[in-house]
Amino acid sequence: MIDQFFAGAGRFALTDGGIETTLIYDDGLDLPHFAAFPLAVTDAGRAVLTRYYERHIAIAKREGVGFVLESPTWRANPDWADALGYSKTALAAANRAAMDLMHTLRAADQSAATPMLVSGCVGPRGDGYAPGVLMRAETAQAYHDEQIAVLAQAGADIISAITMTNAPEAIGVARAAKRHGKPCVVSFTVETDGRLPTGQTLADAIAEVDAAGAQPVYFMINCAHPTHFLDALQTDAPWLHRIGGVRANASCKSHDDRNAATALDRGDPAELGALYRRLRHALPRLKVLGGCCGTDHTHIAAIAEACR
């Protein structure tokens, strides 16, 4: 399925932008704990999500490229669900509802020119910007297994671990995905120095995950501005070939500075597009292009145009 998707995806595949920041700042929604998954269980919420995804899908259709439908389940794991007052049963239902929406969108919009891949999104147990208390890989696997089981049963083509701050948690997610018969993508976030929040380099984090078994199909970088990690890519080392996707922030501010800001920094879409063009030259197997915090469909359009 994965090979077929990329074979037919065209020059590259697009995905969406920063769903949570778009819903909060553009649609005026209140998302407690930055969680979008509760929208999937109500008619009104599904309508909002459908409009959001359709804006991005339209760009892929216009460009004649593939599209990765990333489920809005980044916060849909036990600890965050508990903070939101969700029971295990309600959480499982929300994960299934989110996946059902992804399949509905694919059925409505997929074509030969724009094939679509349904990705079950798994976020970190803790904060997406700080490692917090590190779990062992075995603990992380047990923790994330519950959500991944639901996403797999609901028809995810692939499991994507987004905004991973450390290698052991990424290993746990990859192993849980393998246990449920699903390929996995691991996406790390980095600080302004191009290193993970733990201080580990991208190269070492990728090597650690690969060496632990349950090898991801590819790695990604998300929730960081390209200027934060471009310098780390100035090498011809083999690990660069393991990076297949980027979902960058609109802002070049640090995580701490963005969290302290009172307004959303949308950056410059055209400048971001130009930086993605540089990333495509630096990363020989970069295929999936999307956005993270502060980006919306206008940024994705600029990225697609710059990389055309």
C-alpha positions as CSV (number, residue, x, y, z in Angstrom):
1,M,0.0,0.0,0.0
2,I,2.7,2.5,0.9
3,D,4.9,1.7,-2.1
4,Q,1.8,2.0,-4.4
5,F,0.9,5.3,-2.9
6,F,4.3,6.9,-3.4
7,A,4.6,5.3,-6.9
8,G,1.4,7.2,-7.9
9,A,1.8,10.3,-5.8
10,G,3.7,12.3,-8.5
11,R,6.5,14.7,-7.8
12,F,5.7,14.7,-4.1
13,A,2.8,14.2,-1.7
14,L,1.2,17.0,0.3
15,T,-0.4,16.8,3.7
16,D,-2.2,19.4,5.8
17,G,-0.8,22.3,7.9
18,G,-1.1,23.2,11.6
19,I,-4.6,21.9,12.3
20,E,-4.8,23.0,15.9
21,T,-3.5,26.6,15.4
22,T,-5.8,26.9,12.3
23,L,-8.9,25.8,14.2
24,I,-8.1,28.1,17.1
25,Y,-7.0,31.3,15.3
26,D,-8.9,31.1,12.0
27,D,-12.0,29.2,13.0
28,G,-12.2,30.7,16.5
29,L,-12.6,27.3,18.3
30,D,-11.6,26.6,21.8
31,L,-9.4,23.5,21.9
32,P,-8.7,22.6,25.5
33,H,-5.2,21.0,25.8
34,F,-4.7,21.7,22.1
35,A,-6.9,18.6,21.3
36,A,-8.7,18.5,18.0
37,F,-10.0,14.9,18.3
38,P,-13.2,15.8,20.2
39,L,-14.5,17.5,17.1
40,A,-14.7,14.1,15.3
41,V,-17.6,12.9,17.5
42,T,-20.1,15.6,16.7
43,D,-21.8,16.6,13.5
44,A,-20.8,20.2,13.9
45,G,-17.2,19.3,14.6
46,R,-17.0,16.9,11.7
47,A,-18.2,19.7,9.4
48,V,-15.4,22.0,10.7
49,L,-12.8,19.3,10.2
50,T,-14.2,18.5,6.7
51,R,-13.8,22.1,5.6
52,Y,-10.3,22.2,7.0
53,Y,-9.1,19.1,5.2
54,E,-10.9,20.0,1.9
55,R,-9.0,23.2,1.7
56,H,-5.8,21.3,1.7
57,I,-7.0,18.5,-0.5
58,A,-8.0,21.1,-3.1
59,I,-4.3,22.1,-3.4
60,A,-3.2,18.5,-4.0
61,K,-5.8,18.1,-6.7
62,R,-4.8,21.3,-8.4
63,E,-1.1,20.2,-8.3
64,G,-2.0,16.7,-9.4
65,V,-0.1,15.1,-6.5
66,G,-0.9,12.6,-3.7
67,F,-2.2,13.6,-0.3
68,V,-1.6,12.1,3.2
69,L,-4.8,12.3,5.3
70,E,-3.4,12.7,8.9
71,S,-6.0,12.0,11.4
72,P,-6.7,14.7,14.1
73,T,-5.8,12.3,16.9
74,W,-2.5,13.8,18.0
75,R,-3.8,14.3,21.6
76,A,-6.0,11.2,21.6
77,N,-4.0,9.1,24.0
78,P,-4.8,8.1,27.6
79,D,-3.1,10.9,29.6
80,W,-4.5,13.7,27.5
81,A,-7.9,12.1,27.3
82,D,-8.0,11.8,31.1
83,A,-7.2,15.6,31.4
84,L,-10.2,16.2,29.0
85,G,-12.5,14.0,31.0
86,Y,-12.7,11.2,28.4
87,S,-13.2,7.6,29.5
88,K,-11.4,4.8,27.7
89,T,-14.5,3.9,25.9
90,A,-15.1,7.5,24.8
91,L,-11.5,7.8,23.7
92,A,-11.7,4.7,21.6
93,A,-14.9,6.0,20.0
94,A,-13.2,9.3,19.2
95,N,-10.2,7.6,17.6
96,R,-12.6,5.5,15.5
97,A,-14.7,8.5,14.5
98,A,-11.6,10.4,13.4
99,M,-10.5,7.5,11.2
100,D,-14.0,7.2,9.8
101,L,-13.8,10.8,8.7
102,M,-10.4,10.2,7.0
103,H,-11.9,7.3,5.0
104,T,-15.0,9.4,4.1
105,L,-12.7,12.1,2.7
106,R,-10.7,9.6,0.8
107,A,-13.8,8.1,-0.7
108,A,-15.0,11.5,-1.8
109,D,-11.8,13.0,-3.2
110,Q,-9.3,10.3,-4.2
111,S,-8.4,10.0,-7.9
112,A,-5.7,8.5,-10.0
113,A,-3.9,11.8,-10.1
114,T,-4.4,12.4,-6.4
115,P,-4.0,9.1,-4.5
116,M,-4.5,9.3,-0.7
117,L,-3.0,7.6,2.2
118,V,-4.8,7.4,5.6
119,S,-2.4,7.9,8.5
120,G,-3.3,7.3,12.1
121,C,-1.6,10.1,14.1
122,V,-0.1,9.3,17.5
123,G,1.3,12.2,19.6
124,P,3.7,12.2,22.5
125,R,2.5,11.2,26.0
126,G,3.6,14.5,27.4
127,D,4.3,17.9,26.0
128,G,5.2,18.0,22.4
129,Y,8.0,20.5,23.0
130,A,9.8,19.0,26.0
131,P,10.9,15.4,26.8
132,G,9.6,15.5,30.4
133,V,10.0,12.2,32.2
134,L,11.5,9.8,29.7
135,M,9.9,6.4,29.3
136,R,11.8,3.3,28.5
137,A,10.9,1.9,25.0
138,E,9.0,-1.0,26.6
139,T,6.9,1.4,28.7
140,A,6.2,3.6,25.7
141,Q,5.1,0.6,23.6
142,A,2.6,-0.5,26.3
143,Y,1.3,3.1,26.7
144,H,0.7,3.8,23.0
145,D,-0.5,0.3,22.2
146,E,-4.1,1.0,23.1
147,Q,-4.5,3.9,20.7
148,I,-2.6,2.2,17.9
149,A,-4.8,-0.9,18.2
150,V,-7.9,1.2,17.6
151,L,-6.3,3.2,14.7
152,A,-5.2,-0.1,13.1
153,Q,-8.6,-1.7,13.5
154,A,-10.2,1.4,12.1
155,G,-8.2,1.0,8.8
156,A,-5.1,3.2,9.1
157,D,-2.7,2.5,6.3
158,I,0.2,3.7,8.4
159,I,0.8,4.9,11.9
160,S,2.6,8.3,12.3
161,A,4.3,9.3,15.5
162,I,4.2,13.1,15.4
163,T,6.3,15.5,17.4
164,M,8.4,12.9,19.1
165,T,10.8,14.5,21.5
166,N,13.0,11.5,22.3
167,A,14.1,8.2,20.8
168,P,12.8,5.7,23.4
169,E,9.2,6.9,23.0
170,A,9.5,6.7,19.2
171,I,10.8,3.2,19.5
172,G,7.9,2.2,21.6
173,V,5.4,3.6,19.0
174,A,7.1,1.9,16.1
175,R,7.1,-1.5,18.0
176,A,3.4,-1.1,18.9
177,A,2.6,-0.3,15.2
178,K,4.5,-3.4,14.1
179,R,2.7,-5.5,16.7
180,H,-0.6,-4.5,15.0
181,G,0.7,-5.1,11.6
182,K,1.1,-1.5,10.5
183,P,4.0,0.3,9.0
184,C,5.1,3.4,10.9
185,V,6.6,6.9,10.4
186,V,8.4,8.7,13.1
187,S,8.6,12.5,13.2
188,F,10.9,14.2,15.5
189,T,10.8,17.8,16.7
190,V,13.9,19.8,17.2
191,E,15.0,23.0,18.9
192,T,16.6,26.0,17.3
193,D,20.0,24.2,17.4
194,G,18.7,21.3,15.3
195,R,18.8,18.9,18.2
196,L,16.0,17.0,19.8
197,P,14.7,18.5,23.1
198,T,16.8,15.9,24.9
199,G,20.0,17.3,23.2
200,Q,20.4,14.3,21.0
201,T,21.2,14.9,17.3
202,L,18.8,13.9,14.6
203,A,21.4,11.6,13.2
204,D,21.8,9.8,16.5
205,A,18.1,9.6,17.2
206,I,17.4,8.1,13.8
207,A,20.2,5.6,14.3
208,E,18.9,4.6,17.8
209,V,15.4,4.0,16.5
210,D,16.6,2.0,13.5
211,A,18.9,-0.1,15.6
212,A,16.1,-1.0,18.0
213,G,14.1,-3.0,15.4
214,A,10.6,-2.2,14.0
215,Q,12.3,0.1,11.6
216,P,10.0,2.9,10.5
217,V,9.3,3.3,6.8
218,Y,10.9,6.7,7.0
219,F,11.4,9.6,9.4
220,M,10.1,13.1,9.4
221,I,10.8,16.5,11.1
222,N,7.9,18.6,12.4
223,C,7.1,21.5,14.7
224,A,10.4,23.4,13.9
225,H,11.2,26.1,11.3
226,P,13.5,24.9,8.5
227,T,16.2,27.4,9.6
228,H,16.4,25.4,12.9
229,F,17.6,22.2,11.2
230,L,18.9,23.1,7.7
231,D,22.5,23.3,9.0
232,A,22.2,19.8,10.4
233,L,21.4,18.5,6.9
234,Q,24.6,19.9,5.3
235,T,26.2,16.5,5.0
236,D,26.1,13.5,2.6
237,A,25.7,11.0,5.5
238,P,23.4,8.0,4.8
239,W,20.9,9.0,7.5
240,L,19.6,11.8,5.3
241,H,18.1,9.2,3.1
242,R,15.9,8.1,6.0
243,I,14.1,11.4,6.1
244,G,11.0,11.3,3.9
245,G,8.8,14.2,5.2
246,V,8.8,17.6,6.7
247,R,6.0,19.5,8.5
248,A,7.6,22.8,9.5
249,N,6.4,25.7,11.6
250,A,5.5,29.0,10.0
251,S,7.5,30.9,12.7
252,C,11.3,30.8,13.2
253,K,10.7,31.5,17.0
254,S,11.7,28.9,19.5
255,H,9.1,26.7,21.2
256,D,9.4,28.8,24.4
257,D,9.0,32.1,22.6
258,R,6.0,30.8,20.6
259,N,4.3,29.5,23.7
260,A,4.8,32.9,25.4
261,A,3.5,34.9,22.4
262,T,0.0,36.4,22.6
263,A,-0.6,36.3,18.8
264,L,0.0,33.7,16.2
265,D,3.2,34.2,14.1
266,R,2.2,33.1,10.6
267,G,5.7,33.9,9.1
268,D,6.0,34.4,5.3
269,P,4.4,31.6,3.2
270,A,6.6,32.4,0.1
271,E,9.7,32.4,2.2
272,L,8.7,29.1,3.8
273,G,8.1,27.7,0.3
274,A,11.6,28.7,-0.8
275,L,13.1,27.0,2.3
276,Y,11.2,23.8,1.4
277,R,12.8,24.0,-2.1
278,R,16.2,24.0,-0.3
279,L,15.1,21.1,1.8
280,R,14.2,19.1,-1.3
281,H,17.8,19.6,-2.5
282,A,19.3,18.6,0.9
283,L,17.1,15.6,1.5
284,P,17.3,13.1,-1.5
285,R,14.2,11.2,-0.4
286,L,12.0,14.0,0.8
287,K,8.5,13.1,-0.4
288,V,5.8,14.4,2.0
289,L,5.4,18.1,2.4
290,G,3.2,19.7,5.0
291,G,3.0,22.2,7.8
292,C,2.8,22.5,11.5
293,C,2.1,25.3,14.0
294,G,1.1,28.6,12.4
295,T,0.7,27.1,8.9
296,D,-2.6,26.9,7.0
297,H,-3.6,26.0,3.4
298,T,-2.0,29.2,2.1
299,H,1.4,28.0,3.3
300,I,0.8,24.5,1.8
301,A,0.0,26.2,-1.5
302,A,3.2,28.3,-1.4
303,I,5.2,25.1,-0.6
304,A,3.6,23.2,-3.5
305,E,4.3,26.1,-5.9
306,A,7.9,26.5,-4.8
307,C,8.6,22.8,-5.1
308,R,6.7,22.4,-8.4
